[in-house]
Amino acid sequence: MTSSAELHKRRGAAVARGVGSVVPSYVDRAAGGTLTDVDGREWIDFAAGIAVTNVGNSAPRVVEAVRAQVERFTHTCFMVAPYESYVAVCEQLNALTPGGFEKRSALFNSGAEAVENAVKIARHATGSPAVVVFDHAYHGRTNLTMALTAKNMPYKHRFGPFAGEVYRVPVSYPLRDGGLSGAEAAARAIETVEKQVGAENVAALLIEPIQGEGGFVVPAPGFLPALRRWATATGVVFVADEIQTGFCRTGDWFACEHEGVEPDLVTVAKGIAGGLPLAAVTGRADLMDAVHAGGLGGTYGGNPVACAAALASIETMHELDLVAAARRIGSVATDRLRAVADRNPGIAEVRGRGAMLAVELVRPGTLEPDPATTAAVAAACHAAGLLVLTCGTYGNVLRLLPPLVISDTDLHRGLDILDAAFHS
């Protein structure tokens, strides 16, 4: 078998330099909470393909469903010759997403596509142009979603000009908010919108219920409900970007459920299909159906193989009760991480929900971000066989996203490695 070193040489001659990777090892196989590279080295997986393999890699139901679908047909384009699995995925999304109202769904390929289409739907339905987003937000890498994203490097640097009518307001970031309550942080954001944009000009307010790339920032209680109430009162479409938080990751099917928030539109991707590319917008029927026939779609959107994988993934989530599994992972890991924090003055905060957890690092005694130590701790984890990711506007947050089927043994092994990495 070709070694990682040999593959890395081939990569240098074949793959564009702008495509980065966290580690230089090349995966051969994966299952549960571990990956094995082509050199035979096992890695404990605290990344899950960036919150994609919630049901684990090559989950049995997913493998079986994909194999069966590939044998039947691989593509027709739903806009040309439709098929049942697309309809079935939409039915599942309409039932699972927050909100007791009548819903419709449309399927796409990626999170960025879902976000772009949510904006299209909101603009079409309201006739207003503006989109309100938040500090530290991440929504994708297309031109519009780069405009919606807050972080310049590496996502936006020298890729402009970007799409217009995008307005950014402060988010609730409890560690760095100076003690603002959720209601106070929401009032600050709303005042900014009303003064600088005008509610009558806003099509959509777009927010991650827990910010992802921005640092796994969990807003203060009351922040999301206050924004939801304002959007309802003003006729602004409230869009929840649940691309990283959805499908049991935070200990509920969707993160909005933690505070009883019912978005007008929800965007999903990542964890929906067990590793195959699939995304969706789900929302109020009146909004979704406002768009003319042919206004939504795409050649590969709702590919039948990906739809089969999604239906099998959702079955697996129900069968294994991955909502409860995420809560258990969160409880175990949070206790361990807080013990690590007690011994490390550079850890400013351990935060998150369910199996979406973060550790923010600062220079001891301050709130000054410490990206160098964050990178060093991540590198020590990688050297010891634990795959972890960093994130945050300041590059100073370790994020943990284990598959929701990870064993207790592998979870504790990974946390042992992380603990040791702070002393290496």
Secondary structure, DSSP 8 states (H G I E B T S, - for coil): ---HHHHHHHHHHHS-TTS--SSS--EEEEEBTEEEETTS-EEEESSHHHHT-TT-BT-HHHHHHHHHHHHH-S---TTTS--HHHHHHHHHHHHHSS-SS-EEEEEESSHHHHHHHHHHHHHHHH---EEEEETT----SSHHHHHH----TTTTTT-----SSEEEE----GGGTTT--HHHHHHHHHHHHHHHT-GGGEEEEEE-SS-STTT-----TTHHHHHHHHHHHHT-EEEEE-TTTTTTTTSSSSGGGGGT---SEEEE-GGGGTTS--EEEEEEHHHHTTS-TTSS--SSTT-HHHHHHHHHHHHHHHHTTHHHHHHHHHHHHHHHHHHHHHT-TTEEEEEEETTEEEEEEB-TTS--B-HHHHHHHHHHHHHTTEE-EEESTTS-EEEE---TT--HHHHHHHHHHHHHHTT-
